[in-house]
Amino acid sequence: QVQLVESGGGLVQAGGSLRLSCAVSGRTLSSYAMGWFRQAPGEDREFVADITQSGGNTRYTNSVKGRFTISRDNASNTMYLQMNSLKPEDTAVYYCAAASVPNYYNSWGQGTQVTVSS
């Protein structure tokens, strides 16, 4: 069973940056494709970005393209989400997730709150 723990959330002003981390334990990170999702108050959870097992391919939702960068360090069992030029609409709880089967995320972290003030 893989365990995921997010960190790095917080309160930031619009235009600022945050770097989220997702520490993986229980299994090696290289066994999984990984993704970031977010859920704003009153909204459904939405896809933000994902990255293949090797890190060679990434995808982003349109609203974060050019501002967010997903990356992974399989040696340290950690995934990251660098978030720049943050906007108030980025405010949400951010979750990392692991997919043992392509596009099937079956392991989730507890989430970390990101709040962007205007």
C-alpha positions in Angstrom: 0.0 0.0 0.0 1.4 3.4 -1.0 1.1 6.4 1.3 1.1 10.0 0.0 1.7 13.1 2.1 1.4 16.6 0.7 3.1 19.7 2.1 4.0 23.2 1.0 0.6 24.8 1.0 -0.1 28.1 2.5 -1.4 31.7 2.1 0.2 33.8 -0.7 -0.7 37.0 -2.4 -1.8 37.0 -6.1 1.3 36.8 -8.3 3.3 34.9 -5.8 4.6 31.3 -5.9 4.4 28.1 -3.9 6.0 24.7 -4.3 4.0 21.7 -3.2 5.6 18.4 -2.4 4.2 14.9 -2.3 6.2 12.4 -0.3 5.6 8.8 -1.2 6.2 5.8 1.1 5.4 2.2 1.1 6.2 1.7 -2.6 8.8 3.2 -4.9 7.6 6.3 -6.7 8.8 5.0 -10.0 6.1 2.4 -10.0 3.4 5.0 -10.5 2.2 7.7 -12.8 1.4 10.7 -10.6 -1.0 13.6 -10.6 -2.1 16.7 -8.8 -5.7 17.5 -8.4 -7.5 20.3 -6.5 -10.9 21.0 -5.0 -12.2 24.5 -4.3 -15.1 25.1 -1.9 -18.4 24.0 -3.3 -16.7 22.6 -6.4 -15.8 19.1 -7.7 -12.3 17.9 -7.5 -10.5 18.7 -10.8 -7.4 17.6 -12.6 -4.4 20.0 -12.5 -1.4 18.1 -13.9 0.1 14.7 -14.2 3.4 13.1 -15.0 4.4 9.7 -16.4 6.5 7.2 -14.4 9.7 8.3 -16.0 8.9 12.0 -15.9 9.2 12.2 -19.7 5.7 13.4 -20.3 3.5 15.9 -18.5 0.0 17.2 -19.0 -1.7 20.3 -17.6 -5.2 21.7 -17.4 -5.5 24.8 -19.6 -5.9 27.2 -16.7 -2.5 26.4 -15.2 -0.4 26.0 -18.4 2.6 28.2 -18.4 2.3 28.9 -14.7 2.6 25.5 -13.0 5.2 22.8 -13.4 4.9 19.2 -12.3 8.1 17.2 -11.7 9.3 14.2 -9.8 12.4 12.8 -8.2 12.1 9.1 -8.2 15.4 8.8 -6.2 13.9 10.6 -3.3 10.3 9.3 -3.8 9.0 12.9 -4.1 6.8 14.7 -6.6 6.5 18.4 -6.9 4.2 21.1 -8.2 5.8 24.5 -8.7 3.1 27.1 -8.9 4.0 30.6 -10.2 1.9 33.7 -10.9 -0.8 32.4 -8.6 -4.3 33.8 -8.9 -7.2 33.9 -6.4 -9.0 31.3 -8.5 -6.2 28.8 -7.7 -7.4 28.7 -4.1 -8.2 25.1 -3.3 -7.1 22.0 -1.4 -4.5 20.4 -3.5 -4.2 16.6 -3.6 -1.5 14.3 -5.0 -2.5 11.0 -6.3 -0.8 7.8 -7.6 -2.0 5.7 -10.6 -0.9 2.0 -10.7 -2.9 1.7 -13.9 -2.8 4.5 -16.5 -5.2 7.3 -15.7 -6.7 5.3 -12.7 -5.7 7.2 -9.5 -6.3 4.8 -6.6 -4.1 6.3 -3.9 -4.6 9.8 -2.6 -3.0 12.1 -0.1 -4.8 14.0 2.6 -4.5 17.4 0.8 -2.8 20.7 1.5 -4.6 24.1 1.5 -3.5 26.8 -1.0 -5.1 30.2 -0.5 -4.3 33.1 -2.9 -5.4 36.5 -1.7 -6.2 39.3 -4.1 
